[in-house]
């Protein structure tokens, strides 16, 4: 049997991190088994059914790299889009008439109700085990539930089951909050003379303190991580570990490894907790190990302006930053000094770095650097330290004005590495600018 799974989100204007994790688990299972991942949009609510809301879902999945295999009319990869429930009304109407013809559905106060079975239903679940669902006290009074509202619109339970049936879905992997609906769905499948798919209800995602995660909580919306230019592979990696774990303690994994190792038996029963700091750590681990072309792409997306710099210069500059910058959104400010001479000094730093007592030593450092045989990091470091010893000053008395002159800020790549990238001529020009500032301060 070829595995067919689906993700069926409602266009609410955002993609919750829990929905993204559900999509991911379905996608991973399809890729792991060589099956198919079907995307359909539950857009029967006309008030929410806007192109913008739908686009949020599609762009979120694309950003994560979760490609779907099938759209309308059984199209293959490269399709025009997913299934839309709003376009499937005739299919639902046909099945409702079949249920009515068999006496399993009937009209009641303008709506259509499904004649629910009275016996307990056992839900065989691949994560939760066998779950026995009996009618509640309230359902005992009226177990039959509405499948088509009085305004003629079919409800979630009906369309969900019919779509799974029509699309040949073999495994329904969804959040545990849907477990309470599953008895109704199994009854509908049986009423439609169909065998229910296998169910796997995955644990919920909670906040780090164990409270229920709402869309307003920190980290709860996928677009928040998109807007901070997180590495999509890192988000996928972290989400994969929310409710699933490999057989060892592996944490940082590339997509190919996650696909190979992912399987339903490893999904945990306990609810997962979303840890924003762990997500940020995971992002950094992926960010610092990215191939340089990918790192540069993300830098550009984060607003990095390289100007007319040469390719080898850009790469050399970014190499000095990759292990330092925790979030790519911080990169434009972190390495701005590489790509423009028109940067301002951090005035608090400049007041100390360019103090009168540092001028003589800094001027000698400028002369020393001008006459070095080469400008490699090891040579500039050795020369600076030797000068500090000769002048009987702390290394910081030379390093601080040199860094402020070259970058304008306290924090950045290794001074010796960044000077090698900037090159001797640019470094000396920036030293001259700083010395002129010192002269002005002295005159004042």
LUMGU-325247 format. One line per 3 residues: number of its first residue (from 0); their letters; for each residue x, y, z of C-alpha. Coordinates in pm, 1 decimal, decimal comma, m for minus. Each point is the difference from the previous one (the first is absolute). Example, Ala and Ser with C-alpha at 12.3 -4.5 7.8 and 13.67 -1.06 7.14 Angstrom:
BEGIN
0) AS) 1230,0 m450,0 780,0  137,0 344,0 m66,0
# end
This chain:
BEGIN
0) XXX) 0,0 0,0 0,0  138,0 337,7 m100,9  m18,2 252,1 282,8
3) XXX) m213,4 307,9 m62,4  m14,9 269,4 268,3  m144,2 348,0 1,0
6) XXX) 17,3 337,6 168,0  m333,1 181,9 12,0  36,2 347,7 153,6
9) XXX) m264,2 269,9 30,3  104,5 342,6 m131,5  m9,5 204,0 320,0
12) XXX) 255,2 260,9 m103,5  298,1 m166,5 165,6  166,3 m341,0 22,4
15) XXX) 31,0 m106,6 362,7  317,8 m182,5 93,6  m217,4 m299,7 93,3
18) XXX) m150,5 m7,1 m348,1  345,0 26,5 m153,8  114,0 m296,2 214,4
21) XXX) m304,5 m203,0 m113,3  82,2 76,0 m363,0  361,4 m95,9 61,7
24) XXX) m81,7 m335,6 161,0  m227,4 m88,8 m290,6  260,2 109,6 m253,0
27) XXX) 279,2 m188,1 176,4  m204,3 m319,2 12,5  m80,3 28,9 m369,9
30) XXX) 363,6 55,8 m90,9  120,7 m273,4 237,5  m234,2 m259,3 m151,1
33) XXX) 17,8 117,9 m360,3  m367,7 96,2 17,8  m188,9 315,2 m92,7
36) XXX) m73,8 319,6 189,3  m333,3 160,3 m91,5  m86,3 358,8 86,0
39) XXX) m357,8 119,6 22,4  m134,5 326,1 131,0  m309,6 m9,0 221,1
42) XXX) m136,3 327,1 m133,9  m375,1 m49,0 35,8  m18,5 293,0 246,1
45) XXX) m58,1 288,1 m241,6  93,8 265,2 256,1  350,4 m144,5 31,4
48) XXX) 34,4 m110,2 m359,5  225,4 273,3 m137,9  296,3 m31,7 m236,6
51) XXX) 221,1 165,0 262,6  m88,4 m253,0 270,4  55,5 m292,5 m235,0
54) XXX) 329,2 144,8 m121,4  132,7 11,8 356,8  m39,2 m378,2 18,2
57) XXX) 149,5 m70,3 m341,4  297,2 230,4 51,7  61,0 m141,7 346,5
60) XXX) 15,0 m355,8 m134,0  222,7 104,7 m288,3  233,0 180,8 239,9
63) XXX) 31,7 m317,2 207,0  68,5 m199,8 m316,5  m314,7 m213,2 34,3
66) XXX) m101,7 m58,2 m360,0  m331,1 m169,1 m65,6  m38,6 m273,7 m258,0
69) XXX) m352,7 42,1 m120,3  m262,3 261,6 m79,1  m332,4 m3,2 m184,2
72) XXX) m59,4 m275,4 m253,4  291,4 m203,3 131,8  267,7 233,9 m128,1
75) XXX) 356,4 m96,7 80,5  285,0 211,6 138,3  17,1 342,5 m157,4
78) XXX) m376,6 26,6 30,1  m200,3 321,4 m9,1  m105,6 m29,5 361,2
81) XXX) m167,3 m204,4 275,0  m356,2 m128,1 27,9  m257,8 252,7 119,3
84) XXX) m308,2 m123,8 183,6  m198,8 298,2 m127,9  25,4 m154,2 m348,1
87) XXX) m125,6 m346,3 101,9  m362,7 69,7 92,0  m146,0 m240,7 m258,5
90) XXX) 205,9 m286,7 140,3  m126,9 62,6 352,4  m362,6 30,9 m118,4
93) XXX) 22,9 m333,1 m181,3  117,5 m182,4 311,1  m264,5 166,3 218,7
96) XXX) m270,9 m125,6 m236,6  147,9 m349,6 19,9  m14,4 12,7 380,5
99) XXX) m358,9 119,2 m10,1  m93,6 m277,7 m244,8  133,7 m258,8 244,4
102) XXX) m186,7 157,4 291,0  323,8 107,3 166,8  m67,5 372,7 m33,7
105) XXX) m321,5 198,6 33,0  m129,5 355,7 m1,3  m69,8 168,3 332,7
108) XXX) m99,1 365,2 42,2  149,3 92,5 m334,5  329,5 m172,9 67,8
111) XXX) 112,1 m353,0 m83,3  106,1 m229,8 279,9  201,6 m320,3 m12,1
114) XXX) m150,5 m298,6 179,3  283,0 m76,3 241,2  46,7 m351,1 133,2
117) XXX) m75,4 m45,4 367,9  268,2 m255,5 81,0  346,4 92,5 124,2
120) XXX) 261,1 42,6 m273,7  359,3 m115,8 38,0  251,2 228,1 m165,7
123) XXX) 319,6 m187,5 m88,8  265,3 270,6 18,8  365,5 m41,9 m97,8
126) XXX) 112,6 244,2 268,7  m262,9 m15,6 274,3  m80,9 m370,5 m23,4
129) XXX) m359,3 m123,3 1,4  m235,6 269,6 123,3  m358,5 m99,4 85,7
132) XXX) m245,4 282,1 m62,4  m347,4 m27,8 152,1  m282,0 248,1 m37,4
135) XXX) 6,8 276,1 257,3  m301,7 65,1 222,6  m98,0 288,9 m224,8
138) XXX) 39,6 m212,4 m313,8  m215,9 m272,5 153,5  m294,9 238,2 m31,3
141) XXX) 78,9 86,6 m363,0  288,8 m199,6 m149,4  m82,1 101,6 m357,7
144) XXX) 214,8 292,6 m111,4  m37,0 262,0 m271,8  191,6 m61,9 m321,7
147) XXX) m164,6 274,7 m209,4  m109,8 324,2 163,9  m334,2 164,3 m69,3
150) XXX) 172,9 245,1 m235,9  104,4 m294,6 m216,1  368,8 1,5 95,9
153) XXX) 156,2 m335,9 89,3  182,3 m16,7 333,9  358,4 m96,7 74,5
156) XXX) m73,4 m360,3 101,1  m168,8 m82,6 m330,6  237,6 171,0 m242,2
159) XXX) 303,6 m126,7 188,4  m109,4 m361,0 m35,5  m121,0 27,8 m358,7
162) XXX) 323,7 166,7 m110,6  212,2 m264,0 171,9  m210,6 m267,3 m169,4
165) XXX) 4,8 159,0 m345,0  373,9 73,1 16,0  92,7 m347,9 117,4
168) XXX) 166,0 119,7 320,2  159,6 m295,7 178,7  126,4 174,0 316,2
171) XXX) m151,1 294,9 185,0  274,4 165,2 204,5  m139,1 292,7 196,0
174) XXX) m1,3 169,9 338,8  m128,8 m181,2 305,5  m273,1 261,8 37,4
177) XXX) m176,3 m174,2 m291,6  m13,9 m333,9 183,2  m341,8 91,4 142,3
180) XXX) m135,5 30,8 m356,0  132,4 m328,6 m124,0  m286,3 m226,2 114,7
183) XXX) m238,1 206,8 m212,9  236,1 m26,9 m293,7  33,3 m376,0 31,6
186) XXX) m379,2 m31,1 8,7  m27,1 211,3 m314,8  261,0 m208,3 m182,1
189) XXX) m192,0 m315,6 83,0  m326,3 159,5 m108,0  164,2 79,5 m333,7
192) XXX) 103,4 m368,0 m31,6  366,7 87,0 39,1  274,2 m119,2 231,1
195) XXX) 135,5 289,5 211,3  362,4 100,3 m51,7  260,5 m61,2 268,0
198) XXX) m3,0 276,1 261,1  301,2 149,7 176,2  m84,3 281,0 240,6
201) XXX) 316,1 189,0 86,3  56,6 180,3 332,4  m86,6 365,4 39,2
204) XXX) 260,3 275,7 15,9  m7,4 194,9 325,5  188,3 306,5 119,4
207) XXX) 318,9 m61,6 194,4  m194,4 42,6 327,6  m249,5 m270,1 m99,5
210) XXX) m286,2 236,3 m84,0  m201,1 m31,6 m319,7  165,3 178,0 m289,4
213) XXX) m211,5 272,1 m159,3  75,7 178,6 m324,0  113,9 308,5 194,8
216) XXX) 262,6 m180,9 205,3  369,1 47,2 m66,0  111,1 m218,7 m289,0
219) XXX) m349,7 m128,1 m77,0  m33,0 136,6 m352,9  215,5 m128,2 m282,7
222) XXX) 13,2 337,8 m171,4  172,1 141,2 308,9  293,1 m232,1 m63,9
225) XXX) m12,2 83,8 m369,6  16,0 372,4 71,7  311,6 m39,6 213,8
228) XXX) 160,7 m185,7 m291,2  55,0 m325,8 185,8  155,6 m283,1 m192,0
231) XXX) m298,9 m206,4 m124,3  198,7 m320,4 41,0  49,8 86,4 367,1
234) XXX) m371,5 57,4 53,7  m74,6 m334,8 m164,9  264,5 m168,6 213,5
237) XXX) m139,4 145,9 322,9  m363,7 m70,2 m86,8  86,7 m359,2 m86,3
240) XXX) 119,0 m50,5 359,0  m324,6 131,1 150,0  m173,3 m330,2 63,0
243) XXX) 238,9 m224,8 m190,5  344,6 m119,4 90,0  250,9 m221,7 m177,4
246) XXX) 125,8 m307,3 179,4  308,4 184,3 124,4  40,5 353,5 135,7
249) XXX) 69,6 165,1 m334,8  m102,0 365,3 m13,4  144,7 187,9 m296,1
252) XXX) m84,0 m193,0 m315,6  m25,1 83,6 m370,0  m330,4 m57,0 m176,1
255) XXX) 118,1 m315,0 m176,0  88,6 m163,9 331,7  m331,0 96,8 159,3
258) XXX) m190,5 m151,7 m293,9  200,9 m320,5 22,7  m53,3 m39,6 374,1
261) XXX) m356,0 127,9 41,3  m274,2 m254,7 66,6  m327,6 m6,1 187,3
264) XXX) 104,6 m244,9 276,7  250,6 258,2 128,4  m270,5 263,7 60,7
267) XXX) m34,4 66,7 371,9  m326,7 m15,8 189,7  74,4 295,6 228,2
270) XXX) m64,9 357,8 m105,2  298,6 195,3 m130,3  118,3 334,7 136,6
273) XXX) 117,2 278,4 m227,8  322,6 158,0 123,0  81,0 326,2 m179,3
276) XXX) 361,6 m6,5 121,7  45,4 m356,1 m127,8  m139,6 108,5 m336,0
279) XXX) 247,3 289,8 m11,7  283,3 m235,9 91,1  m104,0 m238,5 m275,3
282) XXX) m11,5 288,5 m246,0  356,1 101,4 90,4  127,0 m356,0 m35,8
285) XXX) m139,3 m18,2 m352,5  100,5 356,1 m86,4  366,4 m42,7 85,0
288) XXX) 26,4 m318,6 m204,9  m171,3 120,9 m316,3  190,5 m14,5 m329,0
291) XXX) 116,5 351,1 m84,8  m229,2 45,6 m305,4  m301,6 m81,0 219,3
294) XXX) 127,5 226,5 278,2  39,4 285,4 m244,3  m350,6 m59,5 m137,6
297) XXX) m148,1 28,9 349,3  210,1 309,1 65,2  m144,1 167,5 m309,4
300) XXX) m352,9 m96,2 104,7  68,6 158,3 340,0  81,6 332,8 m167,4
303) XXX) 378,8 m22,2 m30,4  124,8 250,1 m258,9  331,9 m109,7 m149,6
306) XXX) 23,5 301,5 m228,8  247,3 m54,0 m284,8  237,9 m218,0 203,2
309) XXX) 180,4 m280,6 m180,1  m116,2 m356,2 54,4  317,0 m119,7 172,7
312) XXX) m11,8 301,3 234,6  m364,6 m68,2 89,9  72,4 m362,4 78,8
315) XXX) 308,5 83,2 205,6  m201,5 253,4 200,4  m289,2 m239,2 66,2
318) XXX) 237,0 m278,6 105,3  115,3 215,5 293,1  m363,2 45,0 111,2
321) XXX) m157,0 m342,7 m44,0  108,9 m143,5 334,4  m75,6 322,8 185,6
324) XXX) m348,2 107,9 m109,0  m280,5 m187,6 178,2  m279,7 125,9 m227,3
327) XXX) 39,8 95,3 m363,1  m219,1 306,3 60,2  286,2 138,1 214,8
330) XXX) 252,1 m34,2 m282,0  m62,4 330,9 m186,3  90,0 203,6 309,0
333) XXX) 273,6 m239,0 108,9  205,0 21,8 m319,4  m114,6 329,2 m149,9
336) XXX) 352,3 142,5 38,1  127,4 m240,9 m268,0  m210,8 157,1 m271,7
339) XXX) 5,7 371,9 75,8  243,9 255,8 134,6  m288,4 224,8 104,9
342) XXX) m69,9 m146,5 341,0  m42,9 183,4 328,5  204,7 m70,8 310,8
345) XXX) m159,9 m134,1 315,4  59,0 320,9 192,4  37,4 m166,7 338,9
348) XXX) 267,1 m227,7 m144,9  166,8 279,2 m199,0  31,7 220,0 308,9
351) XXX) 216,8 m268,9 161,8  170,4 m136,7 m311,6  104,0 338,9 m133,6
354) XXX) 100,7 148,2 334,9  312,8 223,2 m13,9  214,0 m252,1 186,7
357) XXX) m52,5 m255,3 m281,4  102,2 229,4 m285,2  376,0 m52,2 6,1
360) XXX) m21,3 m377,8 9,8  m272,0 m8,0 m265,2  206,3 221,0 m233,3
363) XXX) 296,8 m236,0 40,4  m230,3 m296,9 m72,5  m105,7 170,0 m321,9
366) XXX) 363,7 47,0 m101,4  81,1 m360,2 91,8  m289,4 m138,2 m203,5
369) XXX) 96,8 213,9 m299,1  339,7 m169,0 m16,8  m92,4 m363,6 67,2
372) XXX) 116,1 m251,5 m254,7  m355,8 m137,4 m30,5  m336,0 60,1 163,8
375) XXX) m82,8 m354,9 103,5  m178,0 m38,3 337,7  291,3 m178,3 167,6
378) XXX) 243,3 275,9 m97,7  m219,1 294,1 105,9  m74,1 m170,5 332,6
381) XXX) 367,8 m66,6 71,0  93,7 356,5 m96,5  m269,7 159,4 217,7
384) XXX) 91,0 m206,4 305,3  370,7 75,3 m46,1  m74,5 372,9 m19,7
387) XXX) m211,2 m15,1 315,0  290,2 m165,2 182,1  243,9 258,3 m134,3
390) XXX) m223,5 286,3 111,7  m70,6 m175,7 331,5  m376,2 32,2 m45,7
393) XXX) m279,7 m250,4 13,8  m94,3 m159,6 m332,0  m346,1 148,2 43,7
396) XXX) 145,9 351,3 m31,8  79,5 m81,1 m364,5  m276,0 m246,3 m81,2
399) XXX) m285,3 225,3 110,0  87,6 301,7 m219,4  83,3 m232,3 m291,0
402) XXX) m337,4 m173,4 23,5  m190,9 325,9 39,8  184,2 150,6 m296,8
405) XXX) m69,8 m302,4 m223,2  m358,4 m83,0 101,3  m142,2 274,9 220,6
408) XXX) m138,1 m253,4 249,7  114,5 m215,3 292,0  m115,1 m338,5 m123,5
411) XXX) 102,0 m165,8 m324,5  225,7 m257,2 m161,4  357,3 m52,8 113,9
414) XXX) 187,6 328,5 m45,9  288,2 m165,1 m181,6  m230,0 m196,7 m229,9
417) XXX) m216,6 298,3 m87,8  305,4 217,1 m72,3  130,8 m267,8 m238,0
420) XXX) m332,0 6,0 m184,8  m14,3 380,6 m11,5  356,8 12,1 m128,1
423) XXX) 288,5 224,9 92,0  m108,2 306,3 m199,0  m351,9 11,6 142,0
426) XXX) 123,9 m61,8 355,2  258,1 278,5 m24,3  m261,7 239,6 m138,2
429) XXX) m227,5 m78,7 294,3  287,8 44,6 242,9  63,1 342,5 m155,1
432) XXX) m364,2 94,3 49,6  24,0 m101,6 364,3  327,6 189,7 49,0
435) XXX) m164,2 311,3 m142,7  m276,7 m45,0 256,8  265,7 m23,4 271,0
438) XXX) 164,9 318,4 m125,6  m334,9 183,1 12,4  m63,2 m125,3 352,3
441) XXX) 348,7 110,5 108,1  m52,1 347,0 m141,9  m332,3 22,5 186,5
# end
